[in-house]
Amino acid sequence: MTGREDVPHGPGPPCADGLVRERLVRRLDAVLSARLGLVVAPHGTGKTTLLAHWAAHRQEPLVWHRVDPADAHPERLLAGLAGEVATLLNGPEPRGTAELASLAARAGRPLLIVLDDVHLIAGTPAETELERLLLLSPPNVHLLAAGRRAPSFNLARPEFSSVVLVDGDDLRFRVDEADALFRDAYGRPLEPAQLLDLVRTTDGWAAALHLYHLHAMNRSPVERHRAACTAGAHYAWDYLRHHVLEDLSAQEHELLQLASMFDVVTPRRCDGLLGTAGAASPVLHELGRRSLLSADDVVGGLRMPEVVRRFFAEELRDGTEFDRYAVLRGRAVSLLERDGDLGNALELLAADSRWDEARRLLERSGAAALAPGSCGWAERLPAGMAGTDSWFGLADARRLFDDGRFGAAHAAACRVLEQSEDRVGAELAVQLRDRSAVWASPGRISAPAAQTEQEPALRTATRRDPAAVARALGPDPHGVDLLAAGIAWLLAGDRRAALPLLRRCAQHLEQDRLSALAAQLVLALFESGEPSPATDAASGEMEAVHRHARCDGFSWLARLSEGMLAALSGDPAGSELAEAVVRECERRGDDWGAALLHAATVLAGGRGGGFCEDGAAVLAGRFRALHADVLAAWATTLAPRPAAVGDPPPGARALTGGALPVPGGPAVEVACFGGLAVRLGTGPVDLGAVRPRARTVLRLLALHSGRPVHREWLAGILWEDLEGPRALHNLQVCISALRAVLHTPEDRDGRRAIVRQGNSYVLFPDPGSWCDLAEFDRFLHEAGAARRRGDLAQAEAALQGAVELYSGDVLPEEGPADWLLETRDRYRLRAAQAAGALARTRSSLGRGEAAVAAAVRSVEINPWSDDSWRLLIELLRDTGEVAEAERTRRRYRHMLDSLGIVPGPG
């Protein structure tokens, strides 16, 4: 985003200046394996800039068309496209949609059509004709469209089985990207702390960053930092008013003002404020389509971008008569209390300094008002109030705990115990005191009182023998034990045992948001086996954790994920940004956040790098100060040592029963679910330097791992246009390139990795090799055998193993390749059926909650399966979740409606 989105330009792509965000450009490259790509976000988010950078990066024939309102007439739109395609392909100008599609087919290679501002033809005949053009066009035609709302194409059609989507969340600038923007594009680098404040204030909105640059470029350093920290981001408000919000109707404007009081916007809450029944829903739906509200599927509502929300909140406060404003705020508090959203209710009361009402709400709500993430409002408490009122003191202790300031939280809880005469309040204070003492650095608390609760398993795993902790939690842990077991196995060095547990935990976002987000962050760091530099997928996961944690009030986790995203960005400036977050943690008294972020920077720096030469030694000292001896032992292994020294440090050996933690499992692992990954020994194989065609050869072999694949079949798939000898020669070149990266010290030329058997090749024929597809098949075979002999417990274990293995489609990076589609669809169907069978088995065993979780997973894997939806609804009703069953039934009907299917009775 460089402030040029409103500048008119000719028919070709606009000037591709500004910062090139490589992660988004790579994301759009997937359009080449799909028919359709969509970039959908509000005004000022950098859509046009991204499209221009992508167009400049592509070498294929490309047509760029910027839609204007006159294009609502299909004849005009198609005439414009026809002329541009004809000029590009040096052919006659087509006279209709069918002729245009026919001309595009003659390109003989991918033809890219880029349409900007497609929202201007939303709901018009031109939009319908554009969809028809895409459906008539051959597979070599790829459409990339950008606008403030998505086209109303029927995306359930098989022609659109793969759609690339970039939305407003994706377009937000990450901290490392904002750093590059100011440093490289604007030539005015910002201090790391100032940059962090700016990105948090603007929520990474491209237009706001640019407007801050214009606003602050001629101001003093103090004024620039003050503007970066200003919560309102007022320098962006004129732009909001005149560009983003200019076409709002009076009804939409009023509704957004009222909705600004809610963290999560729902039709029911808005109707409650308006005194209407059903009036809010269509308006909110339209605002969602225009990306002014975004869906939060987990909580079942909509969220407003923070800058937009602050704009409307201030407008509501300043433009509403005092008595009416007070009535609206009071009504909003009542609605939020009714819905159990006590943190939002208390935030409104605190913002208005209505402390007596806030205290009464706290007292009547009890522990529910002190739920994780719900007490950020306590930062507004006047000085001294938390120390003189036990309920406010409890809220402040909860806020400090959620912020990772365990020493301060312990002290606050102890003060409450000294003054509280309320039995319930005293019990809550004891819980907070004990939980804080478990995690606090010993130097930050006085001698802890006797614990009333057993030490959490996760904390024990950081102190000693994590493998024993994991085994003690059993083979099928639940709740917080699921996170503890996953991290414990990871600390013990067994990734194969750890990752399935962490994946399960990450899926339970609706049940335990904090544990699920923590698991998601750990997976982002360690799923690939090497945390640095983070892949696009891993960075996306960390960004999602950061976004959810901020919305949910988990400020410690939000800060940690933000710092790790910077540390593992692969950008040298990222370590400086991470260091700034570490210093922020230290200022706050967040010792765990500082240590874990320091660990990320050491891993990113490699060979013991970090803030100083002995970064690993300093890191080990941080963990020892926290009595986290297992983590300290891991840190010592990161210190640089002479190559001839092969033995691990004795301290690390002693902690793990005589050996350093090392990943368990076979010497060779091949994974196809969710994307190809190959591991040799203890490390992943870097395929980045392998040419795309050779990577496809590897994927074809991986699909048949351990089994021979005839070389002529391989050559025919990949080089069908070449004569046999040339195609086989190309195949041999690819095999040689793959062997070069699949070698081990024992197999220096890689010939044991890819073995020639007659006229066939076999990938990793060694019996000790492991492939997730074969393992999935084995689990299902075991489950069938167990069911036949009536062993439900064994059947459950095998089905659970299969479902946990299925982490996504088979080889999604290959797109809709003909040789892969049948296999991919078969495994997706079998995985959904396995999850459904797991749900039924658990239900038969009397484990209703676990059965529901498995049924949810079945729907997630195959959301078009009637059996999966009906099973989930049935199990929800059986477990007494009648309201959730009804919500699920409505989601099922919505899915059917989107496919144009009339649901049957019930």
N, C-alpha and C positions, 0 to 999 in steps of 0.2 A: 504494500500500500504506500503510495507516494503522493497522494492527494490529487491524482489525475483521473480518477474514475469518471468525472463529469466532463472531461475535455473531449469534444467531438473528434472523430478521426475518419479516415477513408475506409474502403471496404476490406483492406488487409488488416492483419493484427496490429494493434497499437505498439508504440515503442516499448520494448521490454526492459525498462529501467527499473531501478529499485533493487531490493534484496531478493535474490533467488532462494526460495525455501526448498531445498532439495528433497526433503521428506515428502512434501506435497506434490512436487513434480514427479517423483517416483510413484507416488500413489496414483496419479493420473495415467502413468504409463500402462497401468492395468486395463485401460480402455482398449488397448490393442488386442486384448483377449476377450473383450466383451463387446456387445453391440451398442451399449449406452453408458455414458458417464454423466453424472449430475453434480454441479456445484451449487448448493442452495444455502443462502445466508442473507442477512439484512444488508442494507446499503452501507458502504464504508468498511466492509470486512476484507477487501482485497481480492474479490472474485476475478475482476478483469485483469488485474496484475498477474494473478496466478495463471490464468488462461494464456496470457501473452508470453509468460516465461515458458510454459509448456509448449506452446506453438513454436517458439524460437528454438526449442531443444529438439523437436522432432524433424526427421529427414523425409518423412513420407509426404506425398501430395496432400495439401491442406487447404480447405476453404474456410475463410473466416467471414461471418456475417453478424453484424450487430443489429439486432431487431429494433425497429421503431414502431410507434403505434399504428402507422399505416399498414404495417405487415399483418394486421389482424385480418385483412382480406387475403385469403389463401392464394389468389392469383398473383398478388404482388410479392408475397413471400417466396412462392415457388419460382416466379420469374427472376427474382434476385439470385436465388440459389442456382437456378438453371444456367444463368449467364456466367456465374463464377465457376461452376463445374465445367461448363463447355470451354471457357477460356483456359482453365487449368489443364484439361485433357486434350485441348486442340481438336474439339469435335463440334458437330452441329448443335445449335441451341435447342434443347428439348422443349416440347410444347405442352407437357403435362407430367403428372406425377409418375406414371408408368414409364414414360420415355426418359425421365430424369434418372429413375432407378436403373433402367437399362443402360444408359450412358455410364453411370457410375460403375457398373459391372465390368466395363471395358478397361478400367484402370489396370487390371491384372495384378494389383498389389493393394495393400491397405490404402483406403481413401478416408481422410479425416475431415469431418465437418464440425466446425466449432461455432456455436450460436451463443451470443451474449445477450443478456437482458430478455430471456424468454418469458419472463413474467408479464411482459407487455402484451403477449398474445394468449394469456391464460384464459381458458373457457371460451375461446373463439373458434370459428371453423378452421382457422389457420393452424391451430394447435392440433386439431383432429387430423388435418391433412399431413402435418409433419410426422405424426405417428404412423400414418399410412405409408408415407415415403420410406420410413425406416423399416417397416414390415415388408415392403416390396423389394427393398434393396438387398443385394447379395451379402454374404458374410464379410466381404472385404470392406464394407462401409461401416464406419464407426462414428457415432454422434456424441459430442461432448457439449452439453448445454449448461449455461449458468444463469441464475436469476434469483429473485427474492422469494420465489415460491417454486415448488417442483411442478413440472408439467403433469397434467392429469392423465398420463398414459396408463394403460392397463398392464402393470408390471407383473401380473400373475401369468401372463402369456409365456409359453415356452421360449419364444424368441428373446425374451428379456430375463432368461434364467440367471444371468450374471450381470449385475448393474454396479458400477463403481460410484460411490456416493461420498462427497466431501461436504460437510455441513459447517455451521457457524462455530461449533466447538473445535473442529479440526483447524479452522482458519485463525483461531486465537494465536497470538504470538507467545511462544514459550520464552522463558527468561533468556536462554542463550540466543534465541533468534532476535529478541529485542536488543540484546547487546550488540549483535552483528549489524542490526539496522542502524543504530545510532553511531556505531563505530565506522562502518564501511559505507553505508548509503548516505548518511547525513554528515559524516566527518566530525561528529561531536560526541565522543564517547562519554558515557556516564559512569560515575562511581558505582561499584557493585551494589552497595546498600541502597543508593538512590534508585538504581534500576529495579531492584526487587520491590521497593515501595511503589514505583510507577506501574509495574506490571500487575501488582495486586490491586491497585486502585482502579486501573482501567480494564482489568480482567483480560488484558492482552488484545483489546479491540484495536484493529489496525488504524482506523480513523482517529481514535483518541490519542494513540501514540504519535501520529503525525501532527495532530493539532497541538499536543504538548510541545513538540519540537518547535513549531512556529511560535507558540506562546512564550517559550522560555529561552529561545536562542540568544536574545539580546539582554537577558537578565543576569543578575549576579548569581554566583554559585549558591548562596543561601536562599535566594528567591526561587531558583530552579528546584532545589530540594524541597522547599516548602510546597511548591506546586505539585511535585511528584507525590507528596504525602497527603495532599488535600483529598478527603474522602469523596467530595462531590464531583471532582473532575469538571469544574465549571467551564473550563476552556473548551470543552467539547459540546456544551449544551446548545449553542446556537446552531451547530451542525446537526445535532439531533433534531432540533425544532424545525429547521428549514429543509432537511433532506430525508431523514429517516422517518419522521413522524408527520410530514406535511400533508399526506393524503388520508389521515385518520378521520373517520366520521366523529361527530360529537359523542355518539354512543360509545364508540371504541375508545375515545380519549377518556371519557368518564370512567369506563370500566378499568382501564389501565391505571388510572389514579387510585381507584379503590383497591385494585389487586396488588398495588405496591406495598400494602400492609402485610401481605402473606409471603412467607418463604415458599410455600407450595400453593399454587392457585388451582382451585377447583370450581366447577360450575355451582356446586352446592353452596360454597362459601360466598361466592359473588352474588348469587341469588339472595342469600341471607342478608347481605349488606343492602342490596337494592330493594328488598321486600317483594321480590318477584318469584315466579315459579317457572323455570325452564328458559327464561329470557337470556341468561348468560351463556348457555352452552354454544349456540351457533356463533355468537360473537367471539368467544374464546377459540372456537375451531378455526375461524377465519384468521384471527391473530396468530394462531399457531402455523397456519399455512404460509403466512407472510414472515415467519421466523422471528416475530417479536416475542413469542413465547416458545419454549422448547419443552418437549415431553420428558418427564422423569418416570419411566415405566415402573421403577421399583416402588416408588411411593404412590404412584397412581395419580399424578397431577401434572401441572405445568410450572415451569420456572421462568422468571424474567431475568434477562441479562442485568448484571449488577449496576452498570452505569445507567441503563434505562430505568431501573427500579429507583435509584436514588433521585433521578430527575423527576419522576412522577411523585415520589414521596414528598419532595420539597415543594413541588407545585401544589399538591393537595394541602399541605400544611399552610402555605402562604396564601393560597387562593380560596380558602374555605372559612366561612364565618366561625368564630371561636366555639360557640355552643354546638353547632352542627358537627364541627370537627371532633369535639369531645364525644358526642353521641356515636359517631361513626367508629371512633377508636374503641369505645366501650363495647359496641356491638361486635366488632372484630375480635376482641378479647373473648367474649362469650362464645362466639362461633369456634374459635381455636380451642378453648377449654372443652367444649362439647366434643370436638374431634380428637382430643387427647394430645394436641400439639402445644404442650405447655411451654416449651422453650420459646416459641414464636409469641405466645400470649404474654409471657413475662418480658420479652424484649420490647413489646409495645408499651407495657406499663413502665418499664425502666426508662425508655426514651422520653416518656412524658413526665418522669419523676413522680409517678403515682405509687409511692413506696408502701403506703398503708394497704392499698389493694393488692400490691405484689406480695406482701407478707401474708395476707389472708389466703391468697391463691396457693402459695407455698405450703402453708400449714394444712390446708384441706386436701392438697394433692399428695403430700408426703413424698415417698421415695420416687413416685412417677415423675415429679418435677426435677429430680436429680439424676435422671437417666443420662447415660454417656452422650456428650455433645450438646446437651440442652441448657447449659448454664453460661454460655458466652456473654449473656446480658449482664452478668454479675460484675463485669469490668466497669460498668457504669456506676456502681455503688459509690455514694459519697464517702470521703475519707472517714474512717472510724465506725461506719455503720456495720460492717461485717464483724467488727470486734465487739460490738455491744448487743447484737441481735443474733440469737443462735441459728435461726433459719437462714438469714442472709449469710452468716458465717459458713453454714453448710454449703450453700450455693457457691460461695467463693472458693471453698476447698475443692468442690467438684470441678470448677473452672480451671483451677491450677493443676489438678490431676490430669484433665483432658489436654492440657497444654504441655504435659511432660515435666512439670515442675514439682516433682514428687516430694522434695524436701519442704518446699513452701506449703504444699497441700497437707503434709503431715502436721506442720506447725499450726495451720488454720484449723484442722480437725481437733487437735489437742486443745486449742483455745475454746472451741465450741463445747467440748466436754467439761471444761472448767466452769462454764456459765450456764449450761443447759439444765433446765428442770423438766424438760419434756422427755418422756420415756422413748417415744418414737425417734425424736431428734437425736437423743443420746445414742441409740442403737445405730443410726445411720452414721453418726460421727465416728463410732468405733470401727465400723466397716471401712470408712474412708481412711482413718488413721492407719489401720493395719495394712490395707492394700498399698498405701503410699510408702509405708515403712519397708515393705518387701522390695520395692523397686528403687527406693531412694539411695543415693550414695551415702555410705555410713558417715562421711564427714559432714553431711548436711542435716542430720537429726541427732537429737540427744538420745540417750539409751532408750531403745524402743521398748514399749510395754509388751507384756506377754501376748502372743498372738492368739486371737480367738478363731482364726481360720487356718487351715492347712496351707502351706506355701504352694502357690500355683505351679503346676508341672512345668510350664514354660520357663519360669524363673529358675527352677531346680536344674533344668537342662542347660542353662547358661553357666551353672556353677560346676557341675561334675557329671560324668558318665551319661551323656545324652542318650546313648543307645539303650541303657537300662531304663531311663525315663520313658522312652518311646515304647519299649516292650511292656512296661507296666500299664500303659494306657490301653493295651489290648489291640486286637486286629481291626476293630470297627469302632473307633472313638467318635464322639458326637460333640456338638457345641464347641466351646472354647478348647476342649481337649483335642479336637480335630486339628486346630491350628498348632497347638502345642506339640502334638505327635509329629506333624509334618516338619516343623522347624527342628525338633529334636533329632529326627532322622537326618535332616540336612546337616546339623552340627556334627552328627556322628559320621558324616561322609557318605551316606547311602542315599543318593539321589533317586534311585529307582523306587525305594520305599517312600521317600519324602514327597515326590512330585504328585503322585495320585491323590494323596491325602490333602495336599495344598490345593489341588484343582477342585476337589470336592468342597473344601471349605470356601473357596472363592465363589462357588456357585450359590452359596446360601446367603446371598445379599439381603433377602427379605427377612431372614431369621435372625442374623447377627451381623449387622452392617460393619461394625468395627473389625471383627475377626475376618470377615470376607474381604474387606479392603486390604487388611494387613497381608493376607494370603496372596492377594492379587499382586501386591508390591513385591513380595518375595519371589513369586513366580516370574515376574518381569525381570528380576535380577538374575535368576539362576536357571530358568527353564532351558536356555540355550547352552548351559554349561559354562559359558564365559560371560561375566557381567559387563565387560567393557571392550570396545564401545557398544552401547546399546543399539540393537537393531531398531528399525522403524516400528516393528510390532511391539517390542519391549518398551520403547519410548512412549508409544501410544497408550500402553497399559499404565505406565507410571503417570502419564498426564491424566488419564481417567481417574486413577486413585486420588490424585491431587484435587481434581475438580469435585469429586464426590465428598472427599474429606472436608473440604472447605464448606460445602453446602450443609454437611451434617454436623458441623461444629467440632470435628476432631482436629483441632488446630495443630497438635503435635504431629499427627500423621500427615497433614497437609504440608507442613514445613519440611518434614523428612523427605517426602516424595518430590517436592519442589527442588530440594538440594540435590537429591540423587539424580534427578533428570538432568540437572546442570552438570554434575560431576561426571556422568557417564555419556555426555553428549558427543564426545570425540573432538570437541572444539577446545583448543588450549585455554580460551577464556572461561570455559566452563569450570575449571578448577578454582579460578578466582571467585566466581559467583558462589560456588559451593563453600569456599572458605568464608565468604561473607555470611552465609547461612549458619556455618559453624560458630562464628563469632556471635551471631544473634542468639543461638542456643546457649552459649556460655553466659551471655548477659542475662538471659532469662533464668538461668539455673537449670536448664534442660540438659543434664549430663549424658543421658542415653542418646538423645538426638545428636549431640556433638560427637560422641564416640562412633555412632553408626555412620554418620556422614563422613567423618574422618576415614573410616574404613572404605567407604565408596571412593574417596579421592585416592587412597593408597592403591586400591584395585585398578582405578583408572590410570594412575601414573605408572603402574607396573614396576617390578623389581624394587618394591619398597619405596616408591616415590611418595610424594605427599607435600606437606608444607615445609619439610626440612629433610636433610639427607637421611636421618634415622627416623623417617616417618613411621615405619612399621613398629619400631621400638616405642615411640611415643604413643602409638595406637594401643599397643599391648599394655602400656602403663595406664591408659584411660580405662581399659576394661578391667584391669586388676583393681583399680580404685573403686569400681562398681561391684567388686566380688564376682566378676563374670570370668572365671578362670578358663572355661572352655574357649570363649572368644579370644581371651588373651593368648591362649596357645595357638589358635589359628593365626593371630596377628604375627606371632614370632616366626611363623613359616613364610611370611611375606618378605622378611628381611633379606637383603641380598647376601648370598654366600658364594664362595668360590665354587666353580663348576665341578671340581673334583670331590667336593664334599657331598656325599649322597645321603647321609643319615639325617633324619629330622632332629630338631632340638630335643634334648631329653625331657624337658618339661612337657612338650606336646605329646611325647610318647607315653609319659606316665599317666596323662589324663585319659587316654583312650585305650588303656589296657595293653600297652606295648607297641602300638603302631599309630601313625598319623591317620586321621580319618581320610579314607579314600573312597571315591564312588564305587559302589558295589556293582555286581552284574558281570556279564560276559565281556570279552575283549572287544567285540564288535557289536554295535547296535545300529539298526536301520529303522527310522520312523517315517511313516508316510502320512499318518493322520495329522492334519493341521499344517502340513508342509514338510518337505523332505529334510531330514536331519540325520547325519551320519556321525557316529563316534567311534574312534579307534582308541583302545586302551582307556585312558582317563580323560581324554580331551575330544572336543568336537572337531570335525574336519571343516576347514575354511574353504568354501567353494566359490568365494568371491572372484578369484582370478580365473575360474573355469568359464569358457565361452558358453553362451546360452544353449547352442545345439548339443554340446557335450553334456551339459547339465540335464537336458532332456533325455539323452541316452542313459544317464545314471538313474533318472526317475523311472524309465521303462524297465531297467534291470531291477531297481528296488521293488517295483510292483510285483516282480516274480522272484524276490530275494531267495537265494538258495536253490533255485530251479533253473534249468537251462532255457535260454531264449535264442531261437534261431537267428543267425546274423542276417539272413536275407529278409526276414520279417522286420527286423530293426531297420535295415536300410530302406525297405519299402515304405515304412511309416514316415521316415524322416526326409528321404530324398526321392519321392515318387516321380519327380520330373527328370531325374538323371538316369542314364543307362546303368545297368547292373555293376560293371567293374568300377565306375567312378563313385557310385553310391557306397560300395563296399570299401573303397579306399578311404572315403570320408569317415566311414564308421571306424575304421582302424585308427585313423588320426585321433578321433574322439576317445577311443579306448585308451590309447597311449597317454593322452592328456589326463584322463581320469586316473590311470595308474600312477601318474606322477604325484598326484595329491593324496592318493589312498595308500601310500607306502607307510611302513613302520620300520623301526630299527632292524627287526628280524626279516623284513621283506622289503629291501631297499628299492626294488623296481616295481613294486605293487602288483606282481603277477599272482600273488596269492589272494589279492583282493578281487580281481576279475580274472577268472580262469577260463581258458579256451577248452571246450569239450567238443571235438569234432567240428561241426559247423555252427556251434552254439557258444554263447558266453554265459557264465554263471557269476553272479555277484555274491561274494562271501559264502562259498560252499561249506566252510568249516562248520561242523556240528555245534560248536560252541557259540556261533553267531546268533543274534536275536533280531527278530523283525516284528514290529507291532501288529502288522496284518496277520502274520502266522499266529502270534500270541492271542490275538482277538479270536481267531477261528478256534484255537485250542480251548479258550475259556468257554465258548459257546458249546463246543463238543462236550466238555466236562459238565456243563450245566444240564444239557439234555440227558446225559447218562445218569446224573444225580437225581433228576426229576423222575426218570423211569424207575429207579429203585426206591423212590419215596424219601430221599434224603434232602429235605428242603433247606437245611442249614448249608449243606455243601453246594446246592444249586444257587442259593443266594450269594455265597462267596464267589462262585465262578461268574455269575451274571454281573456282580459288582465289579469284578476285575475287568470284564469286557467293556462295561459302560465307562469306567474310569480311563481305559485306554483310548476311547474315542474322543480325541480332543478337537476334532474338526474334520471337514471333508478331506478325502484322500487327495493329496497333492493339489491344493487349490491354486498354486502358482501357475499351473499349466492351463488354467482357464477351461473353456469348453472344448478341449481336445477330443476328437472322435474316439481315439484309442483308449480314452480314460473314462468317458462319461458313464458307461455301463457299470464299470467297477465302482466308481465313486457313488453312483446312485444305489447300488446293491449294498455297499457297506453302510451308507446313511440309513437305508431302510432297516437293515439288520440291527444297527445300533439302537434305533428308536424302538424296534420290537424287543430288543434285549432289556432296555430300560423299562418298557411296559411289563415284561415278564418279571423283572426284578420287583416292580411295584406290587404285582399280584402275589408274588412269593412272600414279600414282607407283610402284606396284608394277611395272608394265611397264617403267618407266624405271630400275628397280633401286634405288629409294629406299624401302627397307623401313620405316625408322623414321618417315619422313614419311607413308607410306601408312597406318601404324597410327594416327597422329595424326588423319588425315582420317576413318578409319573410326570412331574414338572420337567425333569430332564428329557423324558420321551418327547414331550411337546416341543421343547427347545430344539431337539435334534431334527424333528420332522414336524414343523408347525402346520402341515397340510394333511395330517393323518387324523381321520375321524376317530379311529380307535383310541389314539393317544388322548385327545381332548375329552372324550366321553369317559375314559378311565379316570382321568384326573378329576372331573366333576363328580363322579361316583364316589371316589375315595375322599374327597373333601366333604361330601355330605355324610359319609360313614363316620368321619372323625369329628363331626359336629361343627365343621367350618361352613355353616350355611351361607353366610354373607360372602365369603370368599368363593364358594361354589357358584353363587349367582354372578359375581364379577367375572369368573372364569367362563361361565356360560355366555355372557355377553361378549367377551373377547372371541369366543369360538364363533358366535353368530357374525361378528364383525369380519372374521377371517373368511367365512363362507360368503358374506356379502361382497367382499373384495374380489372373490373369484366368480361372482355372478351365479352362485348356487343358492337355491331356495332350500333352507333347512327343513328336515322332516319334523314330525311331531316330537315334542319334548326337547 
